[in-house]
Amino acid sequence: MIEKYSLHTNSLIVKPAGLPIYCEEATTVSIDDEGGGLFVELSQHHADGRGLITVVYEEWPLIVAAVNAMFEEIAKIEAEDK
């Protein structure tokens, strides 16, 4: 029986103001796990299927903050599992 729950954020989106979250310029910073432990993944979704992430100077500090936030969340999750 599960006796307690916890709340976790598993992704953040950095995007230009005024554009939708699914625009090509939106960068998703997320936590993922493929069975070998948690890690941070950055992704963008381009209509042409390109596997490329582009970053402009103005968004870099937000991407860094999002990556740091996801690593902090990983630390909380891993500490909870101990």
N, CA, C and O of each residue as an XYZ file, in Angstrom:
328
protein
N       0.828     -1.176      0.000
C       0.000      0.000      0.000
C       0.883      1.256      0.000
O       1.870      1.328      0.732
N       0.524      2.222     -0.813
C       1.248      3.493     -0.873
C       0.788      4.361      0.289
O      -0.404      4.628      0.444
N       1.740      4.797      1.103
C       1.387      5.586      2.273
C       1.625      7.074      2.109
O       1.030      7.875      2.830
N       2.482      7.462      1.174
C       2.705      8.890      0.974
C       2.946      9.178     -0.499
O       3.366      8.308     -1.262
N       2.680     10.378     -0.866
C       2.864     10.827     -2.237
C       3.822     12.003     -2.236
O       4.037     12.645     -1.208
N       4.395     12.277     -3.397
C       5.230     13.458     -3.554
C       4.906     14.090     -4.903
O       4.422     13.425     -5.819
N       5.176     15.355     -5.002
C       4.894     16.121     -6.215
C       6.212     16.493     -6.870
O       7.124     16.984     -6.204
N       6.316     16.259     -8.183
C       7.551     16.571     -8.908
C       7.227     17.229    -10.240
O       6.232     16.904    -10.887
N       8.073     18.146    -10.630
C       7.999     18.765    -11.950
C       8.917     17.972    -12.859
O      10.072     17.732    -12.508
N       8.421     17.554    -14.035
C       9.288     16.766    -14.912
C       9.679     17.490    -16.190
O      10.440     16.943    -16.989
N       9.177     18.716    -16.409
C       9.637     19.458    -17.583
C       9.340     20.941    -17.435
O       8.433     21.351    -16.711
N      10.131     21.725    -18.142
C       9.950     23.169    -18.253
C      10.110     23.533    -19.720
O      10.826     22.855    -20.457
N       9.454     24.588    -20.142
C       9.546     25.034    -21.532
C      10.068     26.463    -21.549
O       9.547     27.338    -20.858
N      11.110     26.684    -22.353
C      11.642     28.023    -22.593
C      11.234     28.379    -24.013
O      11.566     27.663    -24.958
N      10.498     29.510    -24.169
C       9.992     29.893    -25.491
C       9.952     31.398    -25.604
O       9.938     32.104    -24.596
N       9.934     31.891    -26.828
C       9.769     33.328    -27.008
C       8.397     33.777    -26.501
O       7.393     33.101    -26.724
N       8.365     34.909    -25.825
C       7.098     35.448    -25.326
C       6.151     35.672    -26.502
O       6.559     36.150    -27.561
N       4.896     35.325    -26.301
C       3.883     35.548    -27.326
C       3.705     34.403    -28.300
O       2.739     34.395    -29.062
N       4.615     33.431    -28.298
C       4.488     32.271    -29.187
C       3.960     31.083    -28.388
O       4.163     31.010    -27.176
N       3.286     30.157    -29.059
C       2.744     28.994    -28.344
C       3.848     28.043    -27.877
O       4.971     28.081    -28.379
N       3.509     27.190    -26.909
C       4.507     26.274    -26.358
C       4.956     25.216    -27.360
O       5.971     24.557    -27.134
N       4.233     25.038    -28.452
C       4.605     24.038    -29.446
C       5.340     24.647    -30.642
O       5.538     23.965    -31.647
N       5.748     25.914    -30.554
C       6.465     26.537    -31.672
C       7.853     25.914    -31.817
O       8.366     25.315    -30.871
N       8.451     26.050    -32.976
C       9.766     25.461    -33.238
C      10.862     26.066    -32.365
O      11.883     25.422    -32.122
N      10.662     27.287    -31.895
C      11.663     27.947    -31.060
C      11.571     27.530    -29.597
O      12.445     27.886    -28.806
N      10.543     26.790    -29.221
C      10.367     26.360    -27.836
C      11.328     25.221    -27.510
O      11.425     24.248    -28.258
N      12.025     25.345    -26.408
C      12.938     24.306    -25.944
C      12.343     23.681    -24.687
O      12.070     24.370    -23.705
N      12.147     22.364    -24.734
C      11.655     21.637    -23.578
C      12.841     21.033    -22.841
O      13.658     20.327    -23.433
N      12.930     21.314    -21.551
C      13.970     20.757    -20.683
C      13.237     19.801    -19.755
O      12.397     20.219    -18.959
N      13.560     18.508    -19.861
C      12.780     17.518    -19.122
C      13.665     16.478    -18.450
O      14.843     16.323    -18.769
N      13.047     15.772    -17.505
C      13.694     14.651    -16.835
C      13.221     13.382    -17.529
O      12.032     13.224    -17.807
N      14.147     12.491    -17.804
C      13.804     11.224    -18.450
C      14.574     10.103    -17.764
O      15.514     10.346    -17.008
N      14.161      8.885    -18.040
C      14.819      7.706    -17.477
C      14.588      6.555    -18.435
O      13.446      6.184    -18.706
N      15.655      5.997    -18.940
C      15.556      4.858    -19.854
C      16.013      3.577    -19.159
O      16.473      2.641    -19.813
N      15.885      3.537    -17.832
C      16.250      2.356    -17.077
C      17.621      2.412    -16.447
O      17.951      1.555    -15.627
N      18.437      3.400    -16.804
C      19.782      3.491    -16.256
C      19.942      4.624    -15.265
O      21.059      4.914    -14.836
N      18.861      5.263    -14.896
C      18.912      6.398    -13.980
C      18.389      7.654    -14.643
O      18.327      7.744    -15.869
N      18.019      8.606    -13.836
C      17.438      9.851    -14.327
C      18.488     10.727    -15.000
O      19.651     10.747    -14.598
N      18.054     11.453    -16.037
C      18.917     12.405    -16.721
C      18.065     13.531    -17.274
O      16.840     13.422    -17.331
N      18.721     14.625    -17.685
C      18.034     15.782    -18.249
C      18.145     15.730    -19.762
O      19.206     15.433    -20.311
N      17.042     16.022    -20.426
C      16.985     16.001    -21.889
C      16.482     17.354    -22.380
O      15.538     17.910    -21.818
N      17.108     17.882    -23.421
C      16.655     19.096    -24.082
C      16.120     18.722    -25.445
O      16.727     17.917    -26.152
N      14.978     19.301    -25.828
C      14.414     18.972    -27.131
C      13.669     20.161    -27.725
O      13.148     21.021    -27.014
N      13.638     20.177    -29.036
C      12.814     21.101    -29.811
C      12.134     20.273    -30.881
O      12.663     19.247    -31.310
N      10.978     20.710    -31.309
C      10.222     19.951    -32.303
C      10.099     20.772    -33.585
O       9.327     21.727    -33.663
N      10.877     20.373    -34.580
C      10.878     21.069    -35.858
C       9.975     20.343    -36.848
O       9.957     19.114    -36.904
N       9.235     21.110    -37.617
C       8.277     20.541    -38.575
C       8.959     19.639    -39.593
O       8.350     18.684    -40.075
N      10.211     19.926    -39.925
C      10.912     19.118    -40.927
C      11.615     17.911    -40.312
O      12.304     17.174    -41.017
N      11.447     17.698    -38.998
C      12.022     16.528    -38.351
C      13.489     16.651    -37.986
O      14.094     15.675    -37.542
N      14.074     17.825    -38.161
C      15.495     18.000    -37.819
C      15.747     17.684    -36.363
O      14.946     18.049    -35.503
N      16.835     17.017    -36.074
C      17.239     16.727    -34.705
C      18.241     17.749    -34.234
O      19.362     17.395    -33.869
N      17.864     19.006    -34.235
C      18.782     20.101    -33.962
C      18.182     21.000    -32.893
O      16.986     21.289    -32.926
N      18.995     21.441    -31.954
C      18.547     22.408    -30.960
C      19.289     23.707    -31.222
O      20.519     23.731    -31.260
N      18.541     24.784    -31.403
C      19.144     26.089    -31.621
C      18.876     26.963    -30.402
O      17.789     26.924    -29.826
N      19.870     27.746    -30.018
C      19.757     28.600    -28.842
C      20.235     29.999    -29.208
O      21.304     30.169    -29.795
N      19.438     30.991    -28.856
C      19.869     32.376    -29.034
C      20.339     32.912    -27.691
O      19.948     32.410    -26.637
N      21.165     33.912    -27.739
C      21.817     34.459    -26.549
C      20.818     34.799    -25.449
O      21.049     34.491    -24.280
N      19.720     35.427    -25.816
C      18.755     35.897    -24.825
C      18.080     34.761    -24.055
O      17.676     34.953    -22.909
N      17.953     33.588    -24.665
C      17.276     32.493    -23.976
C      18.225     31.609    -23.171
O      17.771     30.801    -22.361
N      19.526     31.747    -23.379
C      20.492     30.879    -22.720
C      20.362     30.884    -21.197
O      20.346     29.807    -20.602
N      20.267     32.056    -20.528
C      20.146     32.025    -19.061
C      18.911     31.251    -18.581
O      18.963     30.593    -17.542
N      17.817     31.323    -19.320
C      16.619     30.579    -18.935
C      16.794     29.086    -19.139
O      16.311     28.286    -18.338
N      17.482     28.706    -20.205
C      17.737     27.279    -20.434
C      18.636     26.733    -19.328
O      18.393     25.642    -18.813
N      19.664     27.479    -18.965
C      20.549     27.055    -17.872
C      19.752     26.920    -16.576
O      19.923     25.945    -15.843
N      18.881     27.890    -16.288
C      18.062     27.831    -15.077
C      17.139     26.616    -15.102
O      16.942     25.963    -14.077
N      16.570     26.311    -16.276
C      15.681     25.153    -16.393
C      16.454     23.852    -16.197
O      15.968     22.948    -15.518
N      17.638     23.743    -16.776
C      18.464     22.549    -16.600
C      18.826     22.382    -15.122
O      18.727     21.282    -14.580
N      19.240     23.458    -14.480
C      19.576     23.383    -13.057
C      18.368     22.968    -12.228
O      18.502     22.172    -11.299
N      17.191     23.496    -12.552
C      15.970     23.131    -11.822
C      15.657     21.642    -11.984
O      15.231     20.990    -11.030
N      15.866     21.106    -13.182
C      15.591     19.686    -13.401
C      16.591     18.812    -12.649
O      16.214     17.763    -12.127
N      17.874     19.226    -12.582
C      18.843     18.463    -11.797
C      18.520     18.532    -10.298
O      18.724     17.556     -9.576
N      18.023     19.673     -9.833
C      17.587     19.766     -8.443
C      16.414     18.826     -8.189
O      16.338     18.196     -7.134
N      15.507     18.729     -9.148
C      14.366     17.821     -9.020
C      14.834     16.367     -9.004
O      14.318     15.557     -8.235
N      15.805     16.037     -9.846
C      16.373     14.681     -9.840
C      16.949     14.362     -8.468
O      16.745     13.266     -7.947
N      17.667     15.314     -7.879
C      18.249     15.092     -6.553
C      17.154     14.824     -5.521
O      17.320     13.964     -4.656
N      16.036     15.552     -5.604
C      14.927     15.320     -4.678
C      14.332     13.928     -4.875
O      14.050     13.225     -3.905
N      14.146     13.539     -6.125
C      13.568     12.221     -6.424
C      14.487     11.119     -5.913
O      14.032     10.176     -5.266
N      15.784     11.240     -6.206
C      16.732     10.210     -5.782
C      16.843     10.140     -4.266
O      16.989      9.047     -3.718
N      16.778     11.271     -3.572
C      16.844     11.272     -2.112
C      15.607     10.620     -1.524
O      15.679      9.957     -0.490
N      14.486     10.807     -2.176
C      13.224     10.233     -1.717
C      13.230      8.702     -1.837
O      12.615      8.004     -1.032
N      13.927      8.203     -2.842
C      13.971      6.756     -3.097
C      14.897      6.011     -2.136
O      14.914      4.780     -2.127
N      15.656      6.731     -1.338
C      16.615      6.084     -0.428
C      15.960      5.703      0.874
O      16.615      5.148      1.756
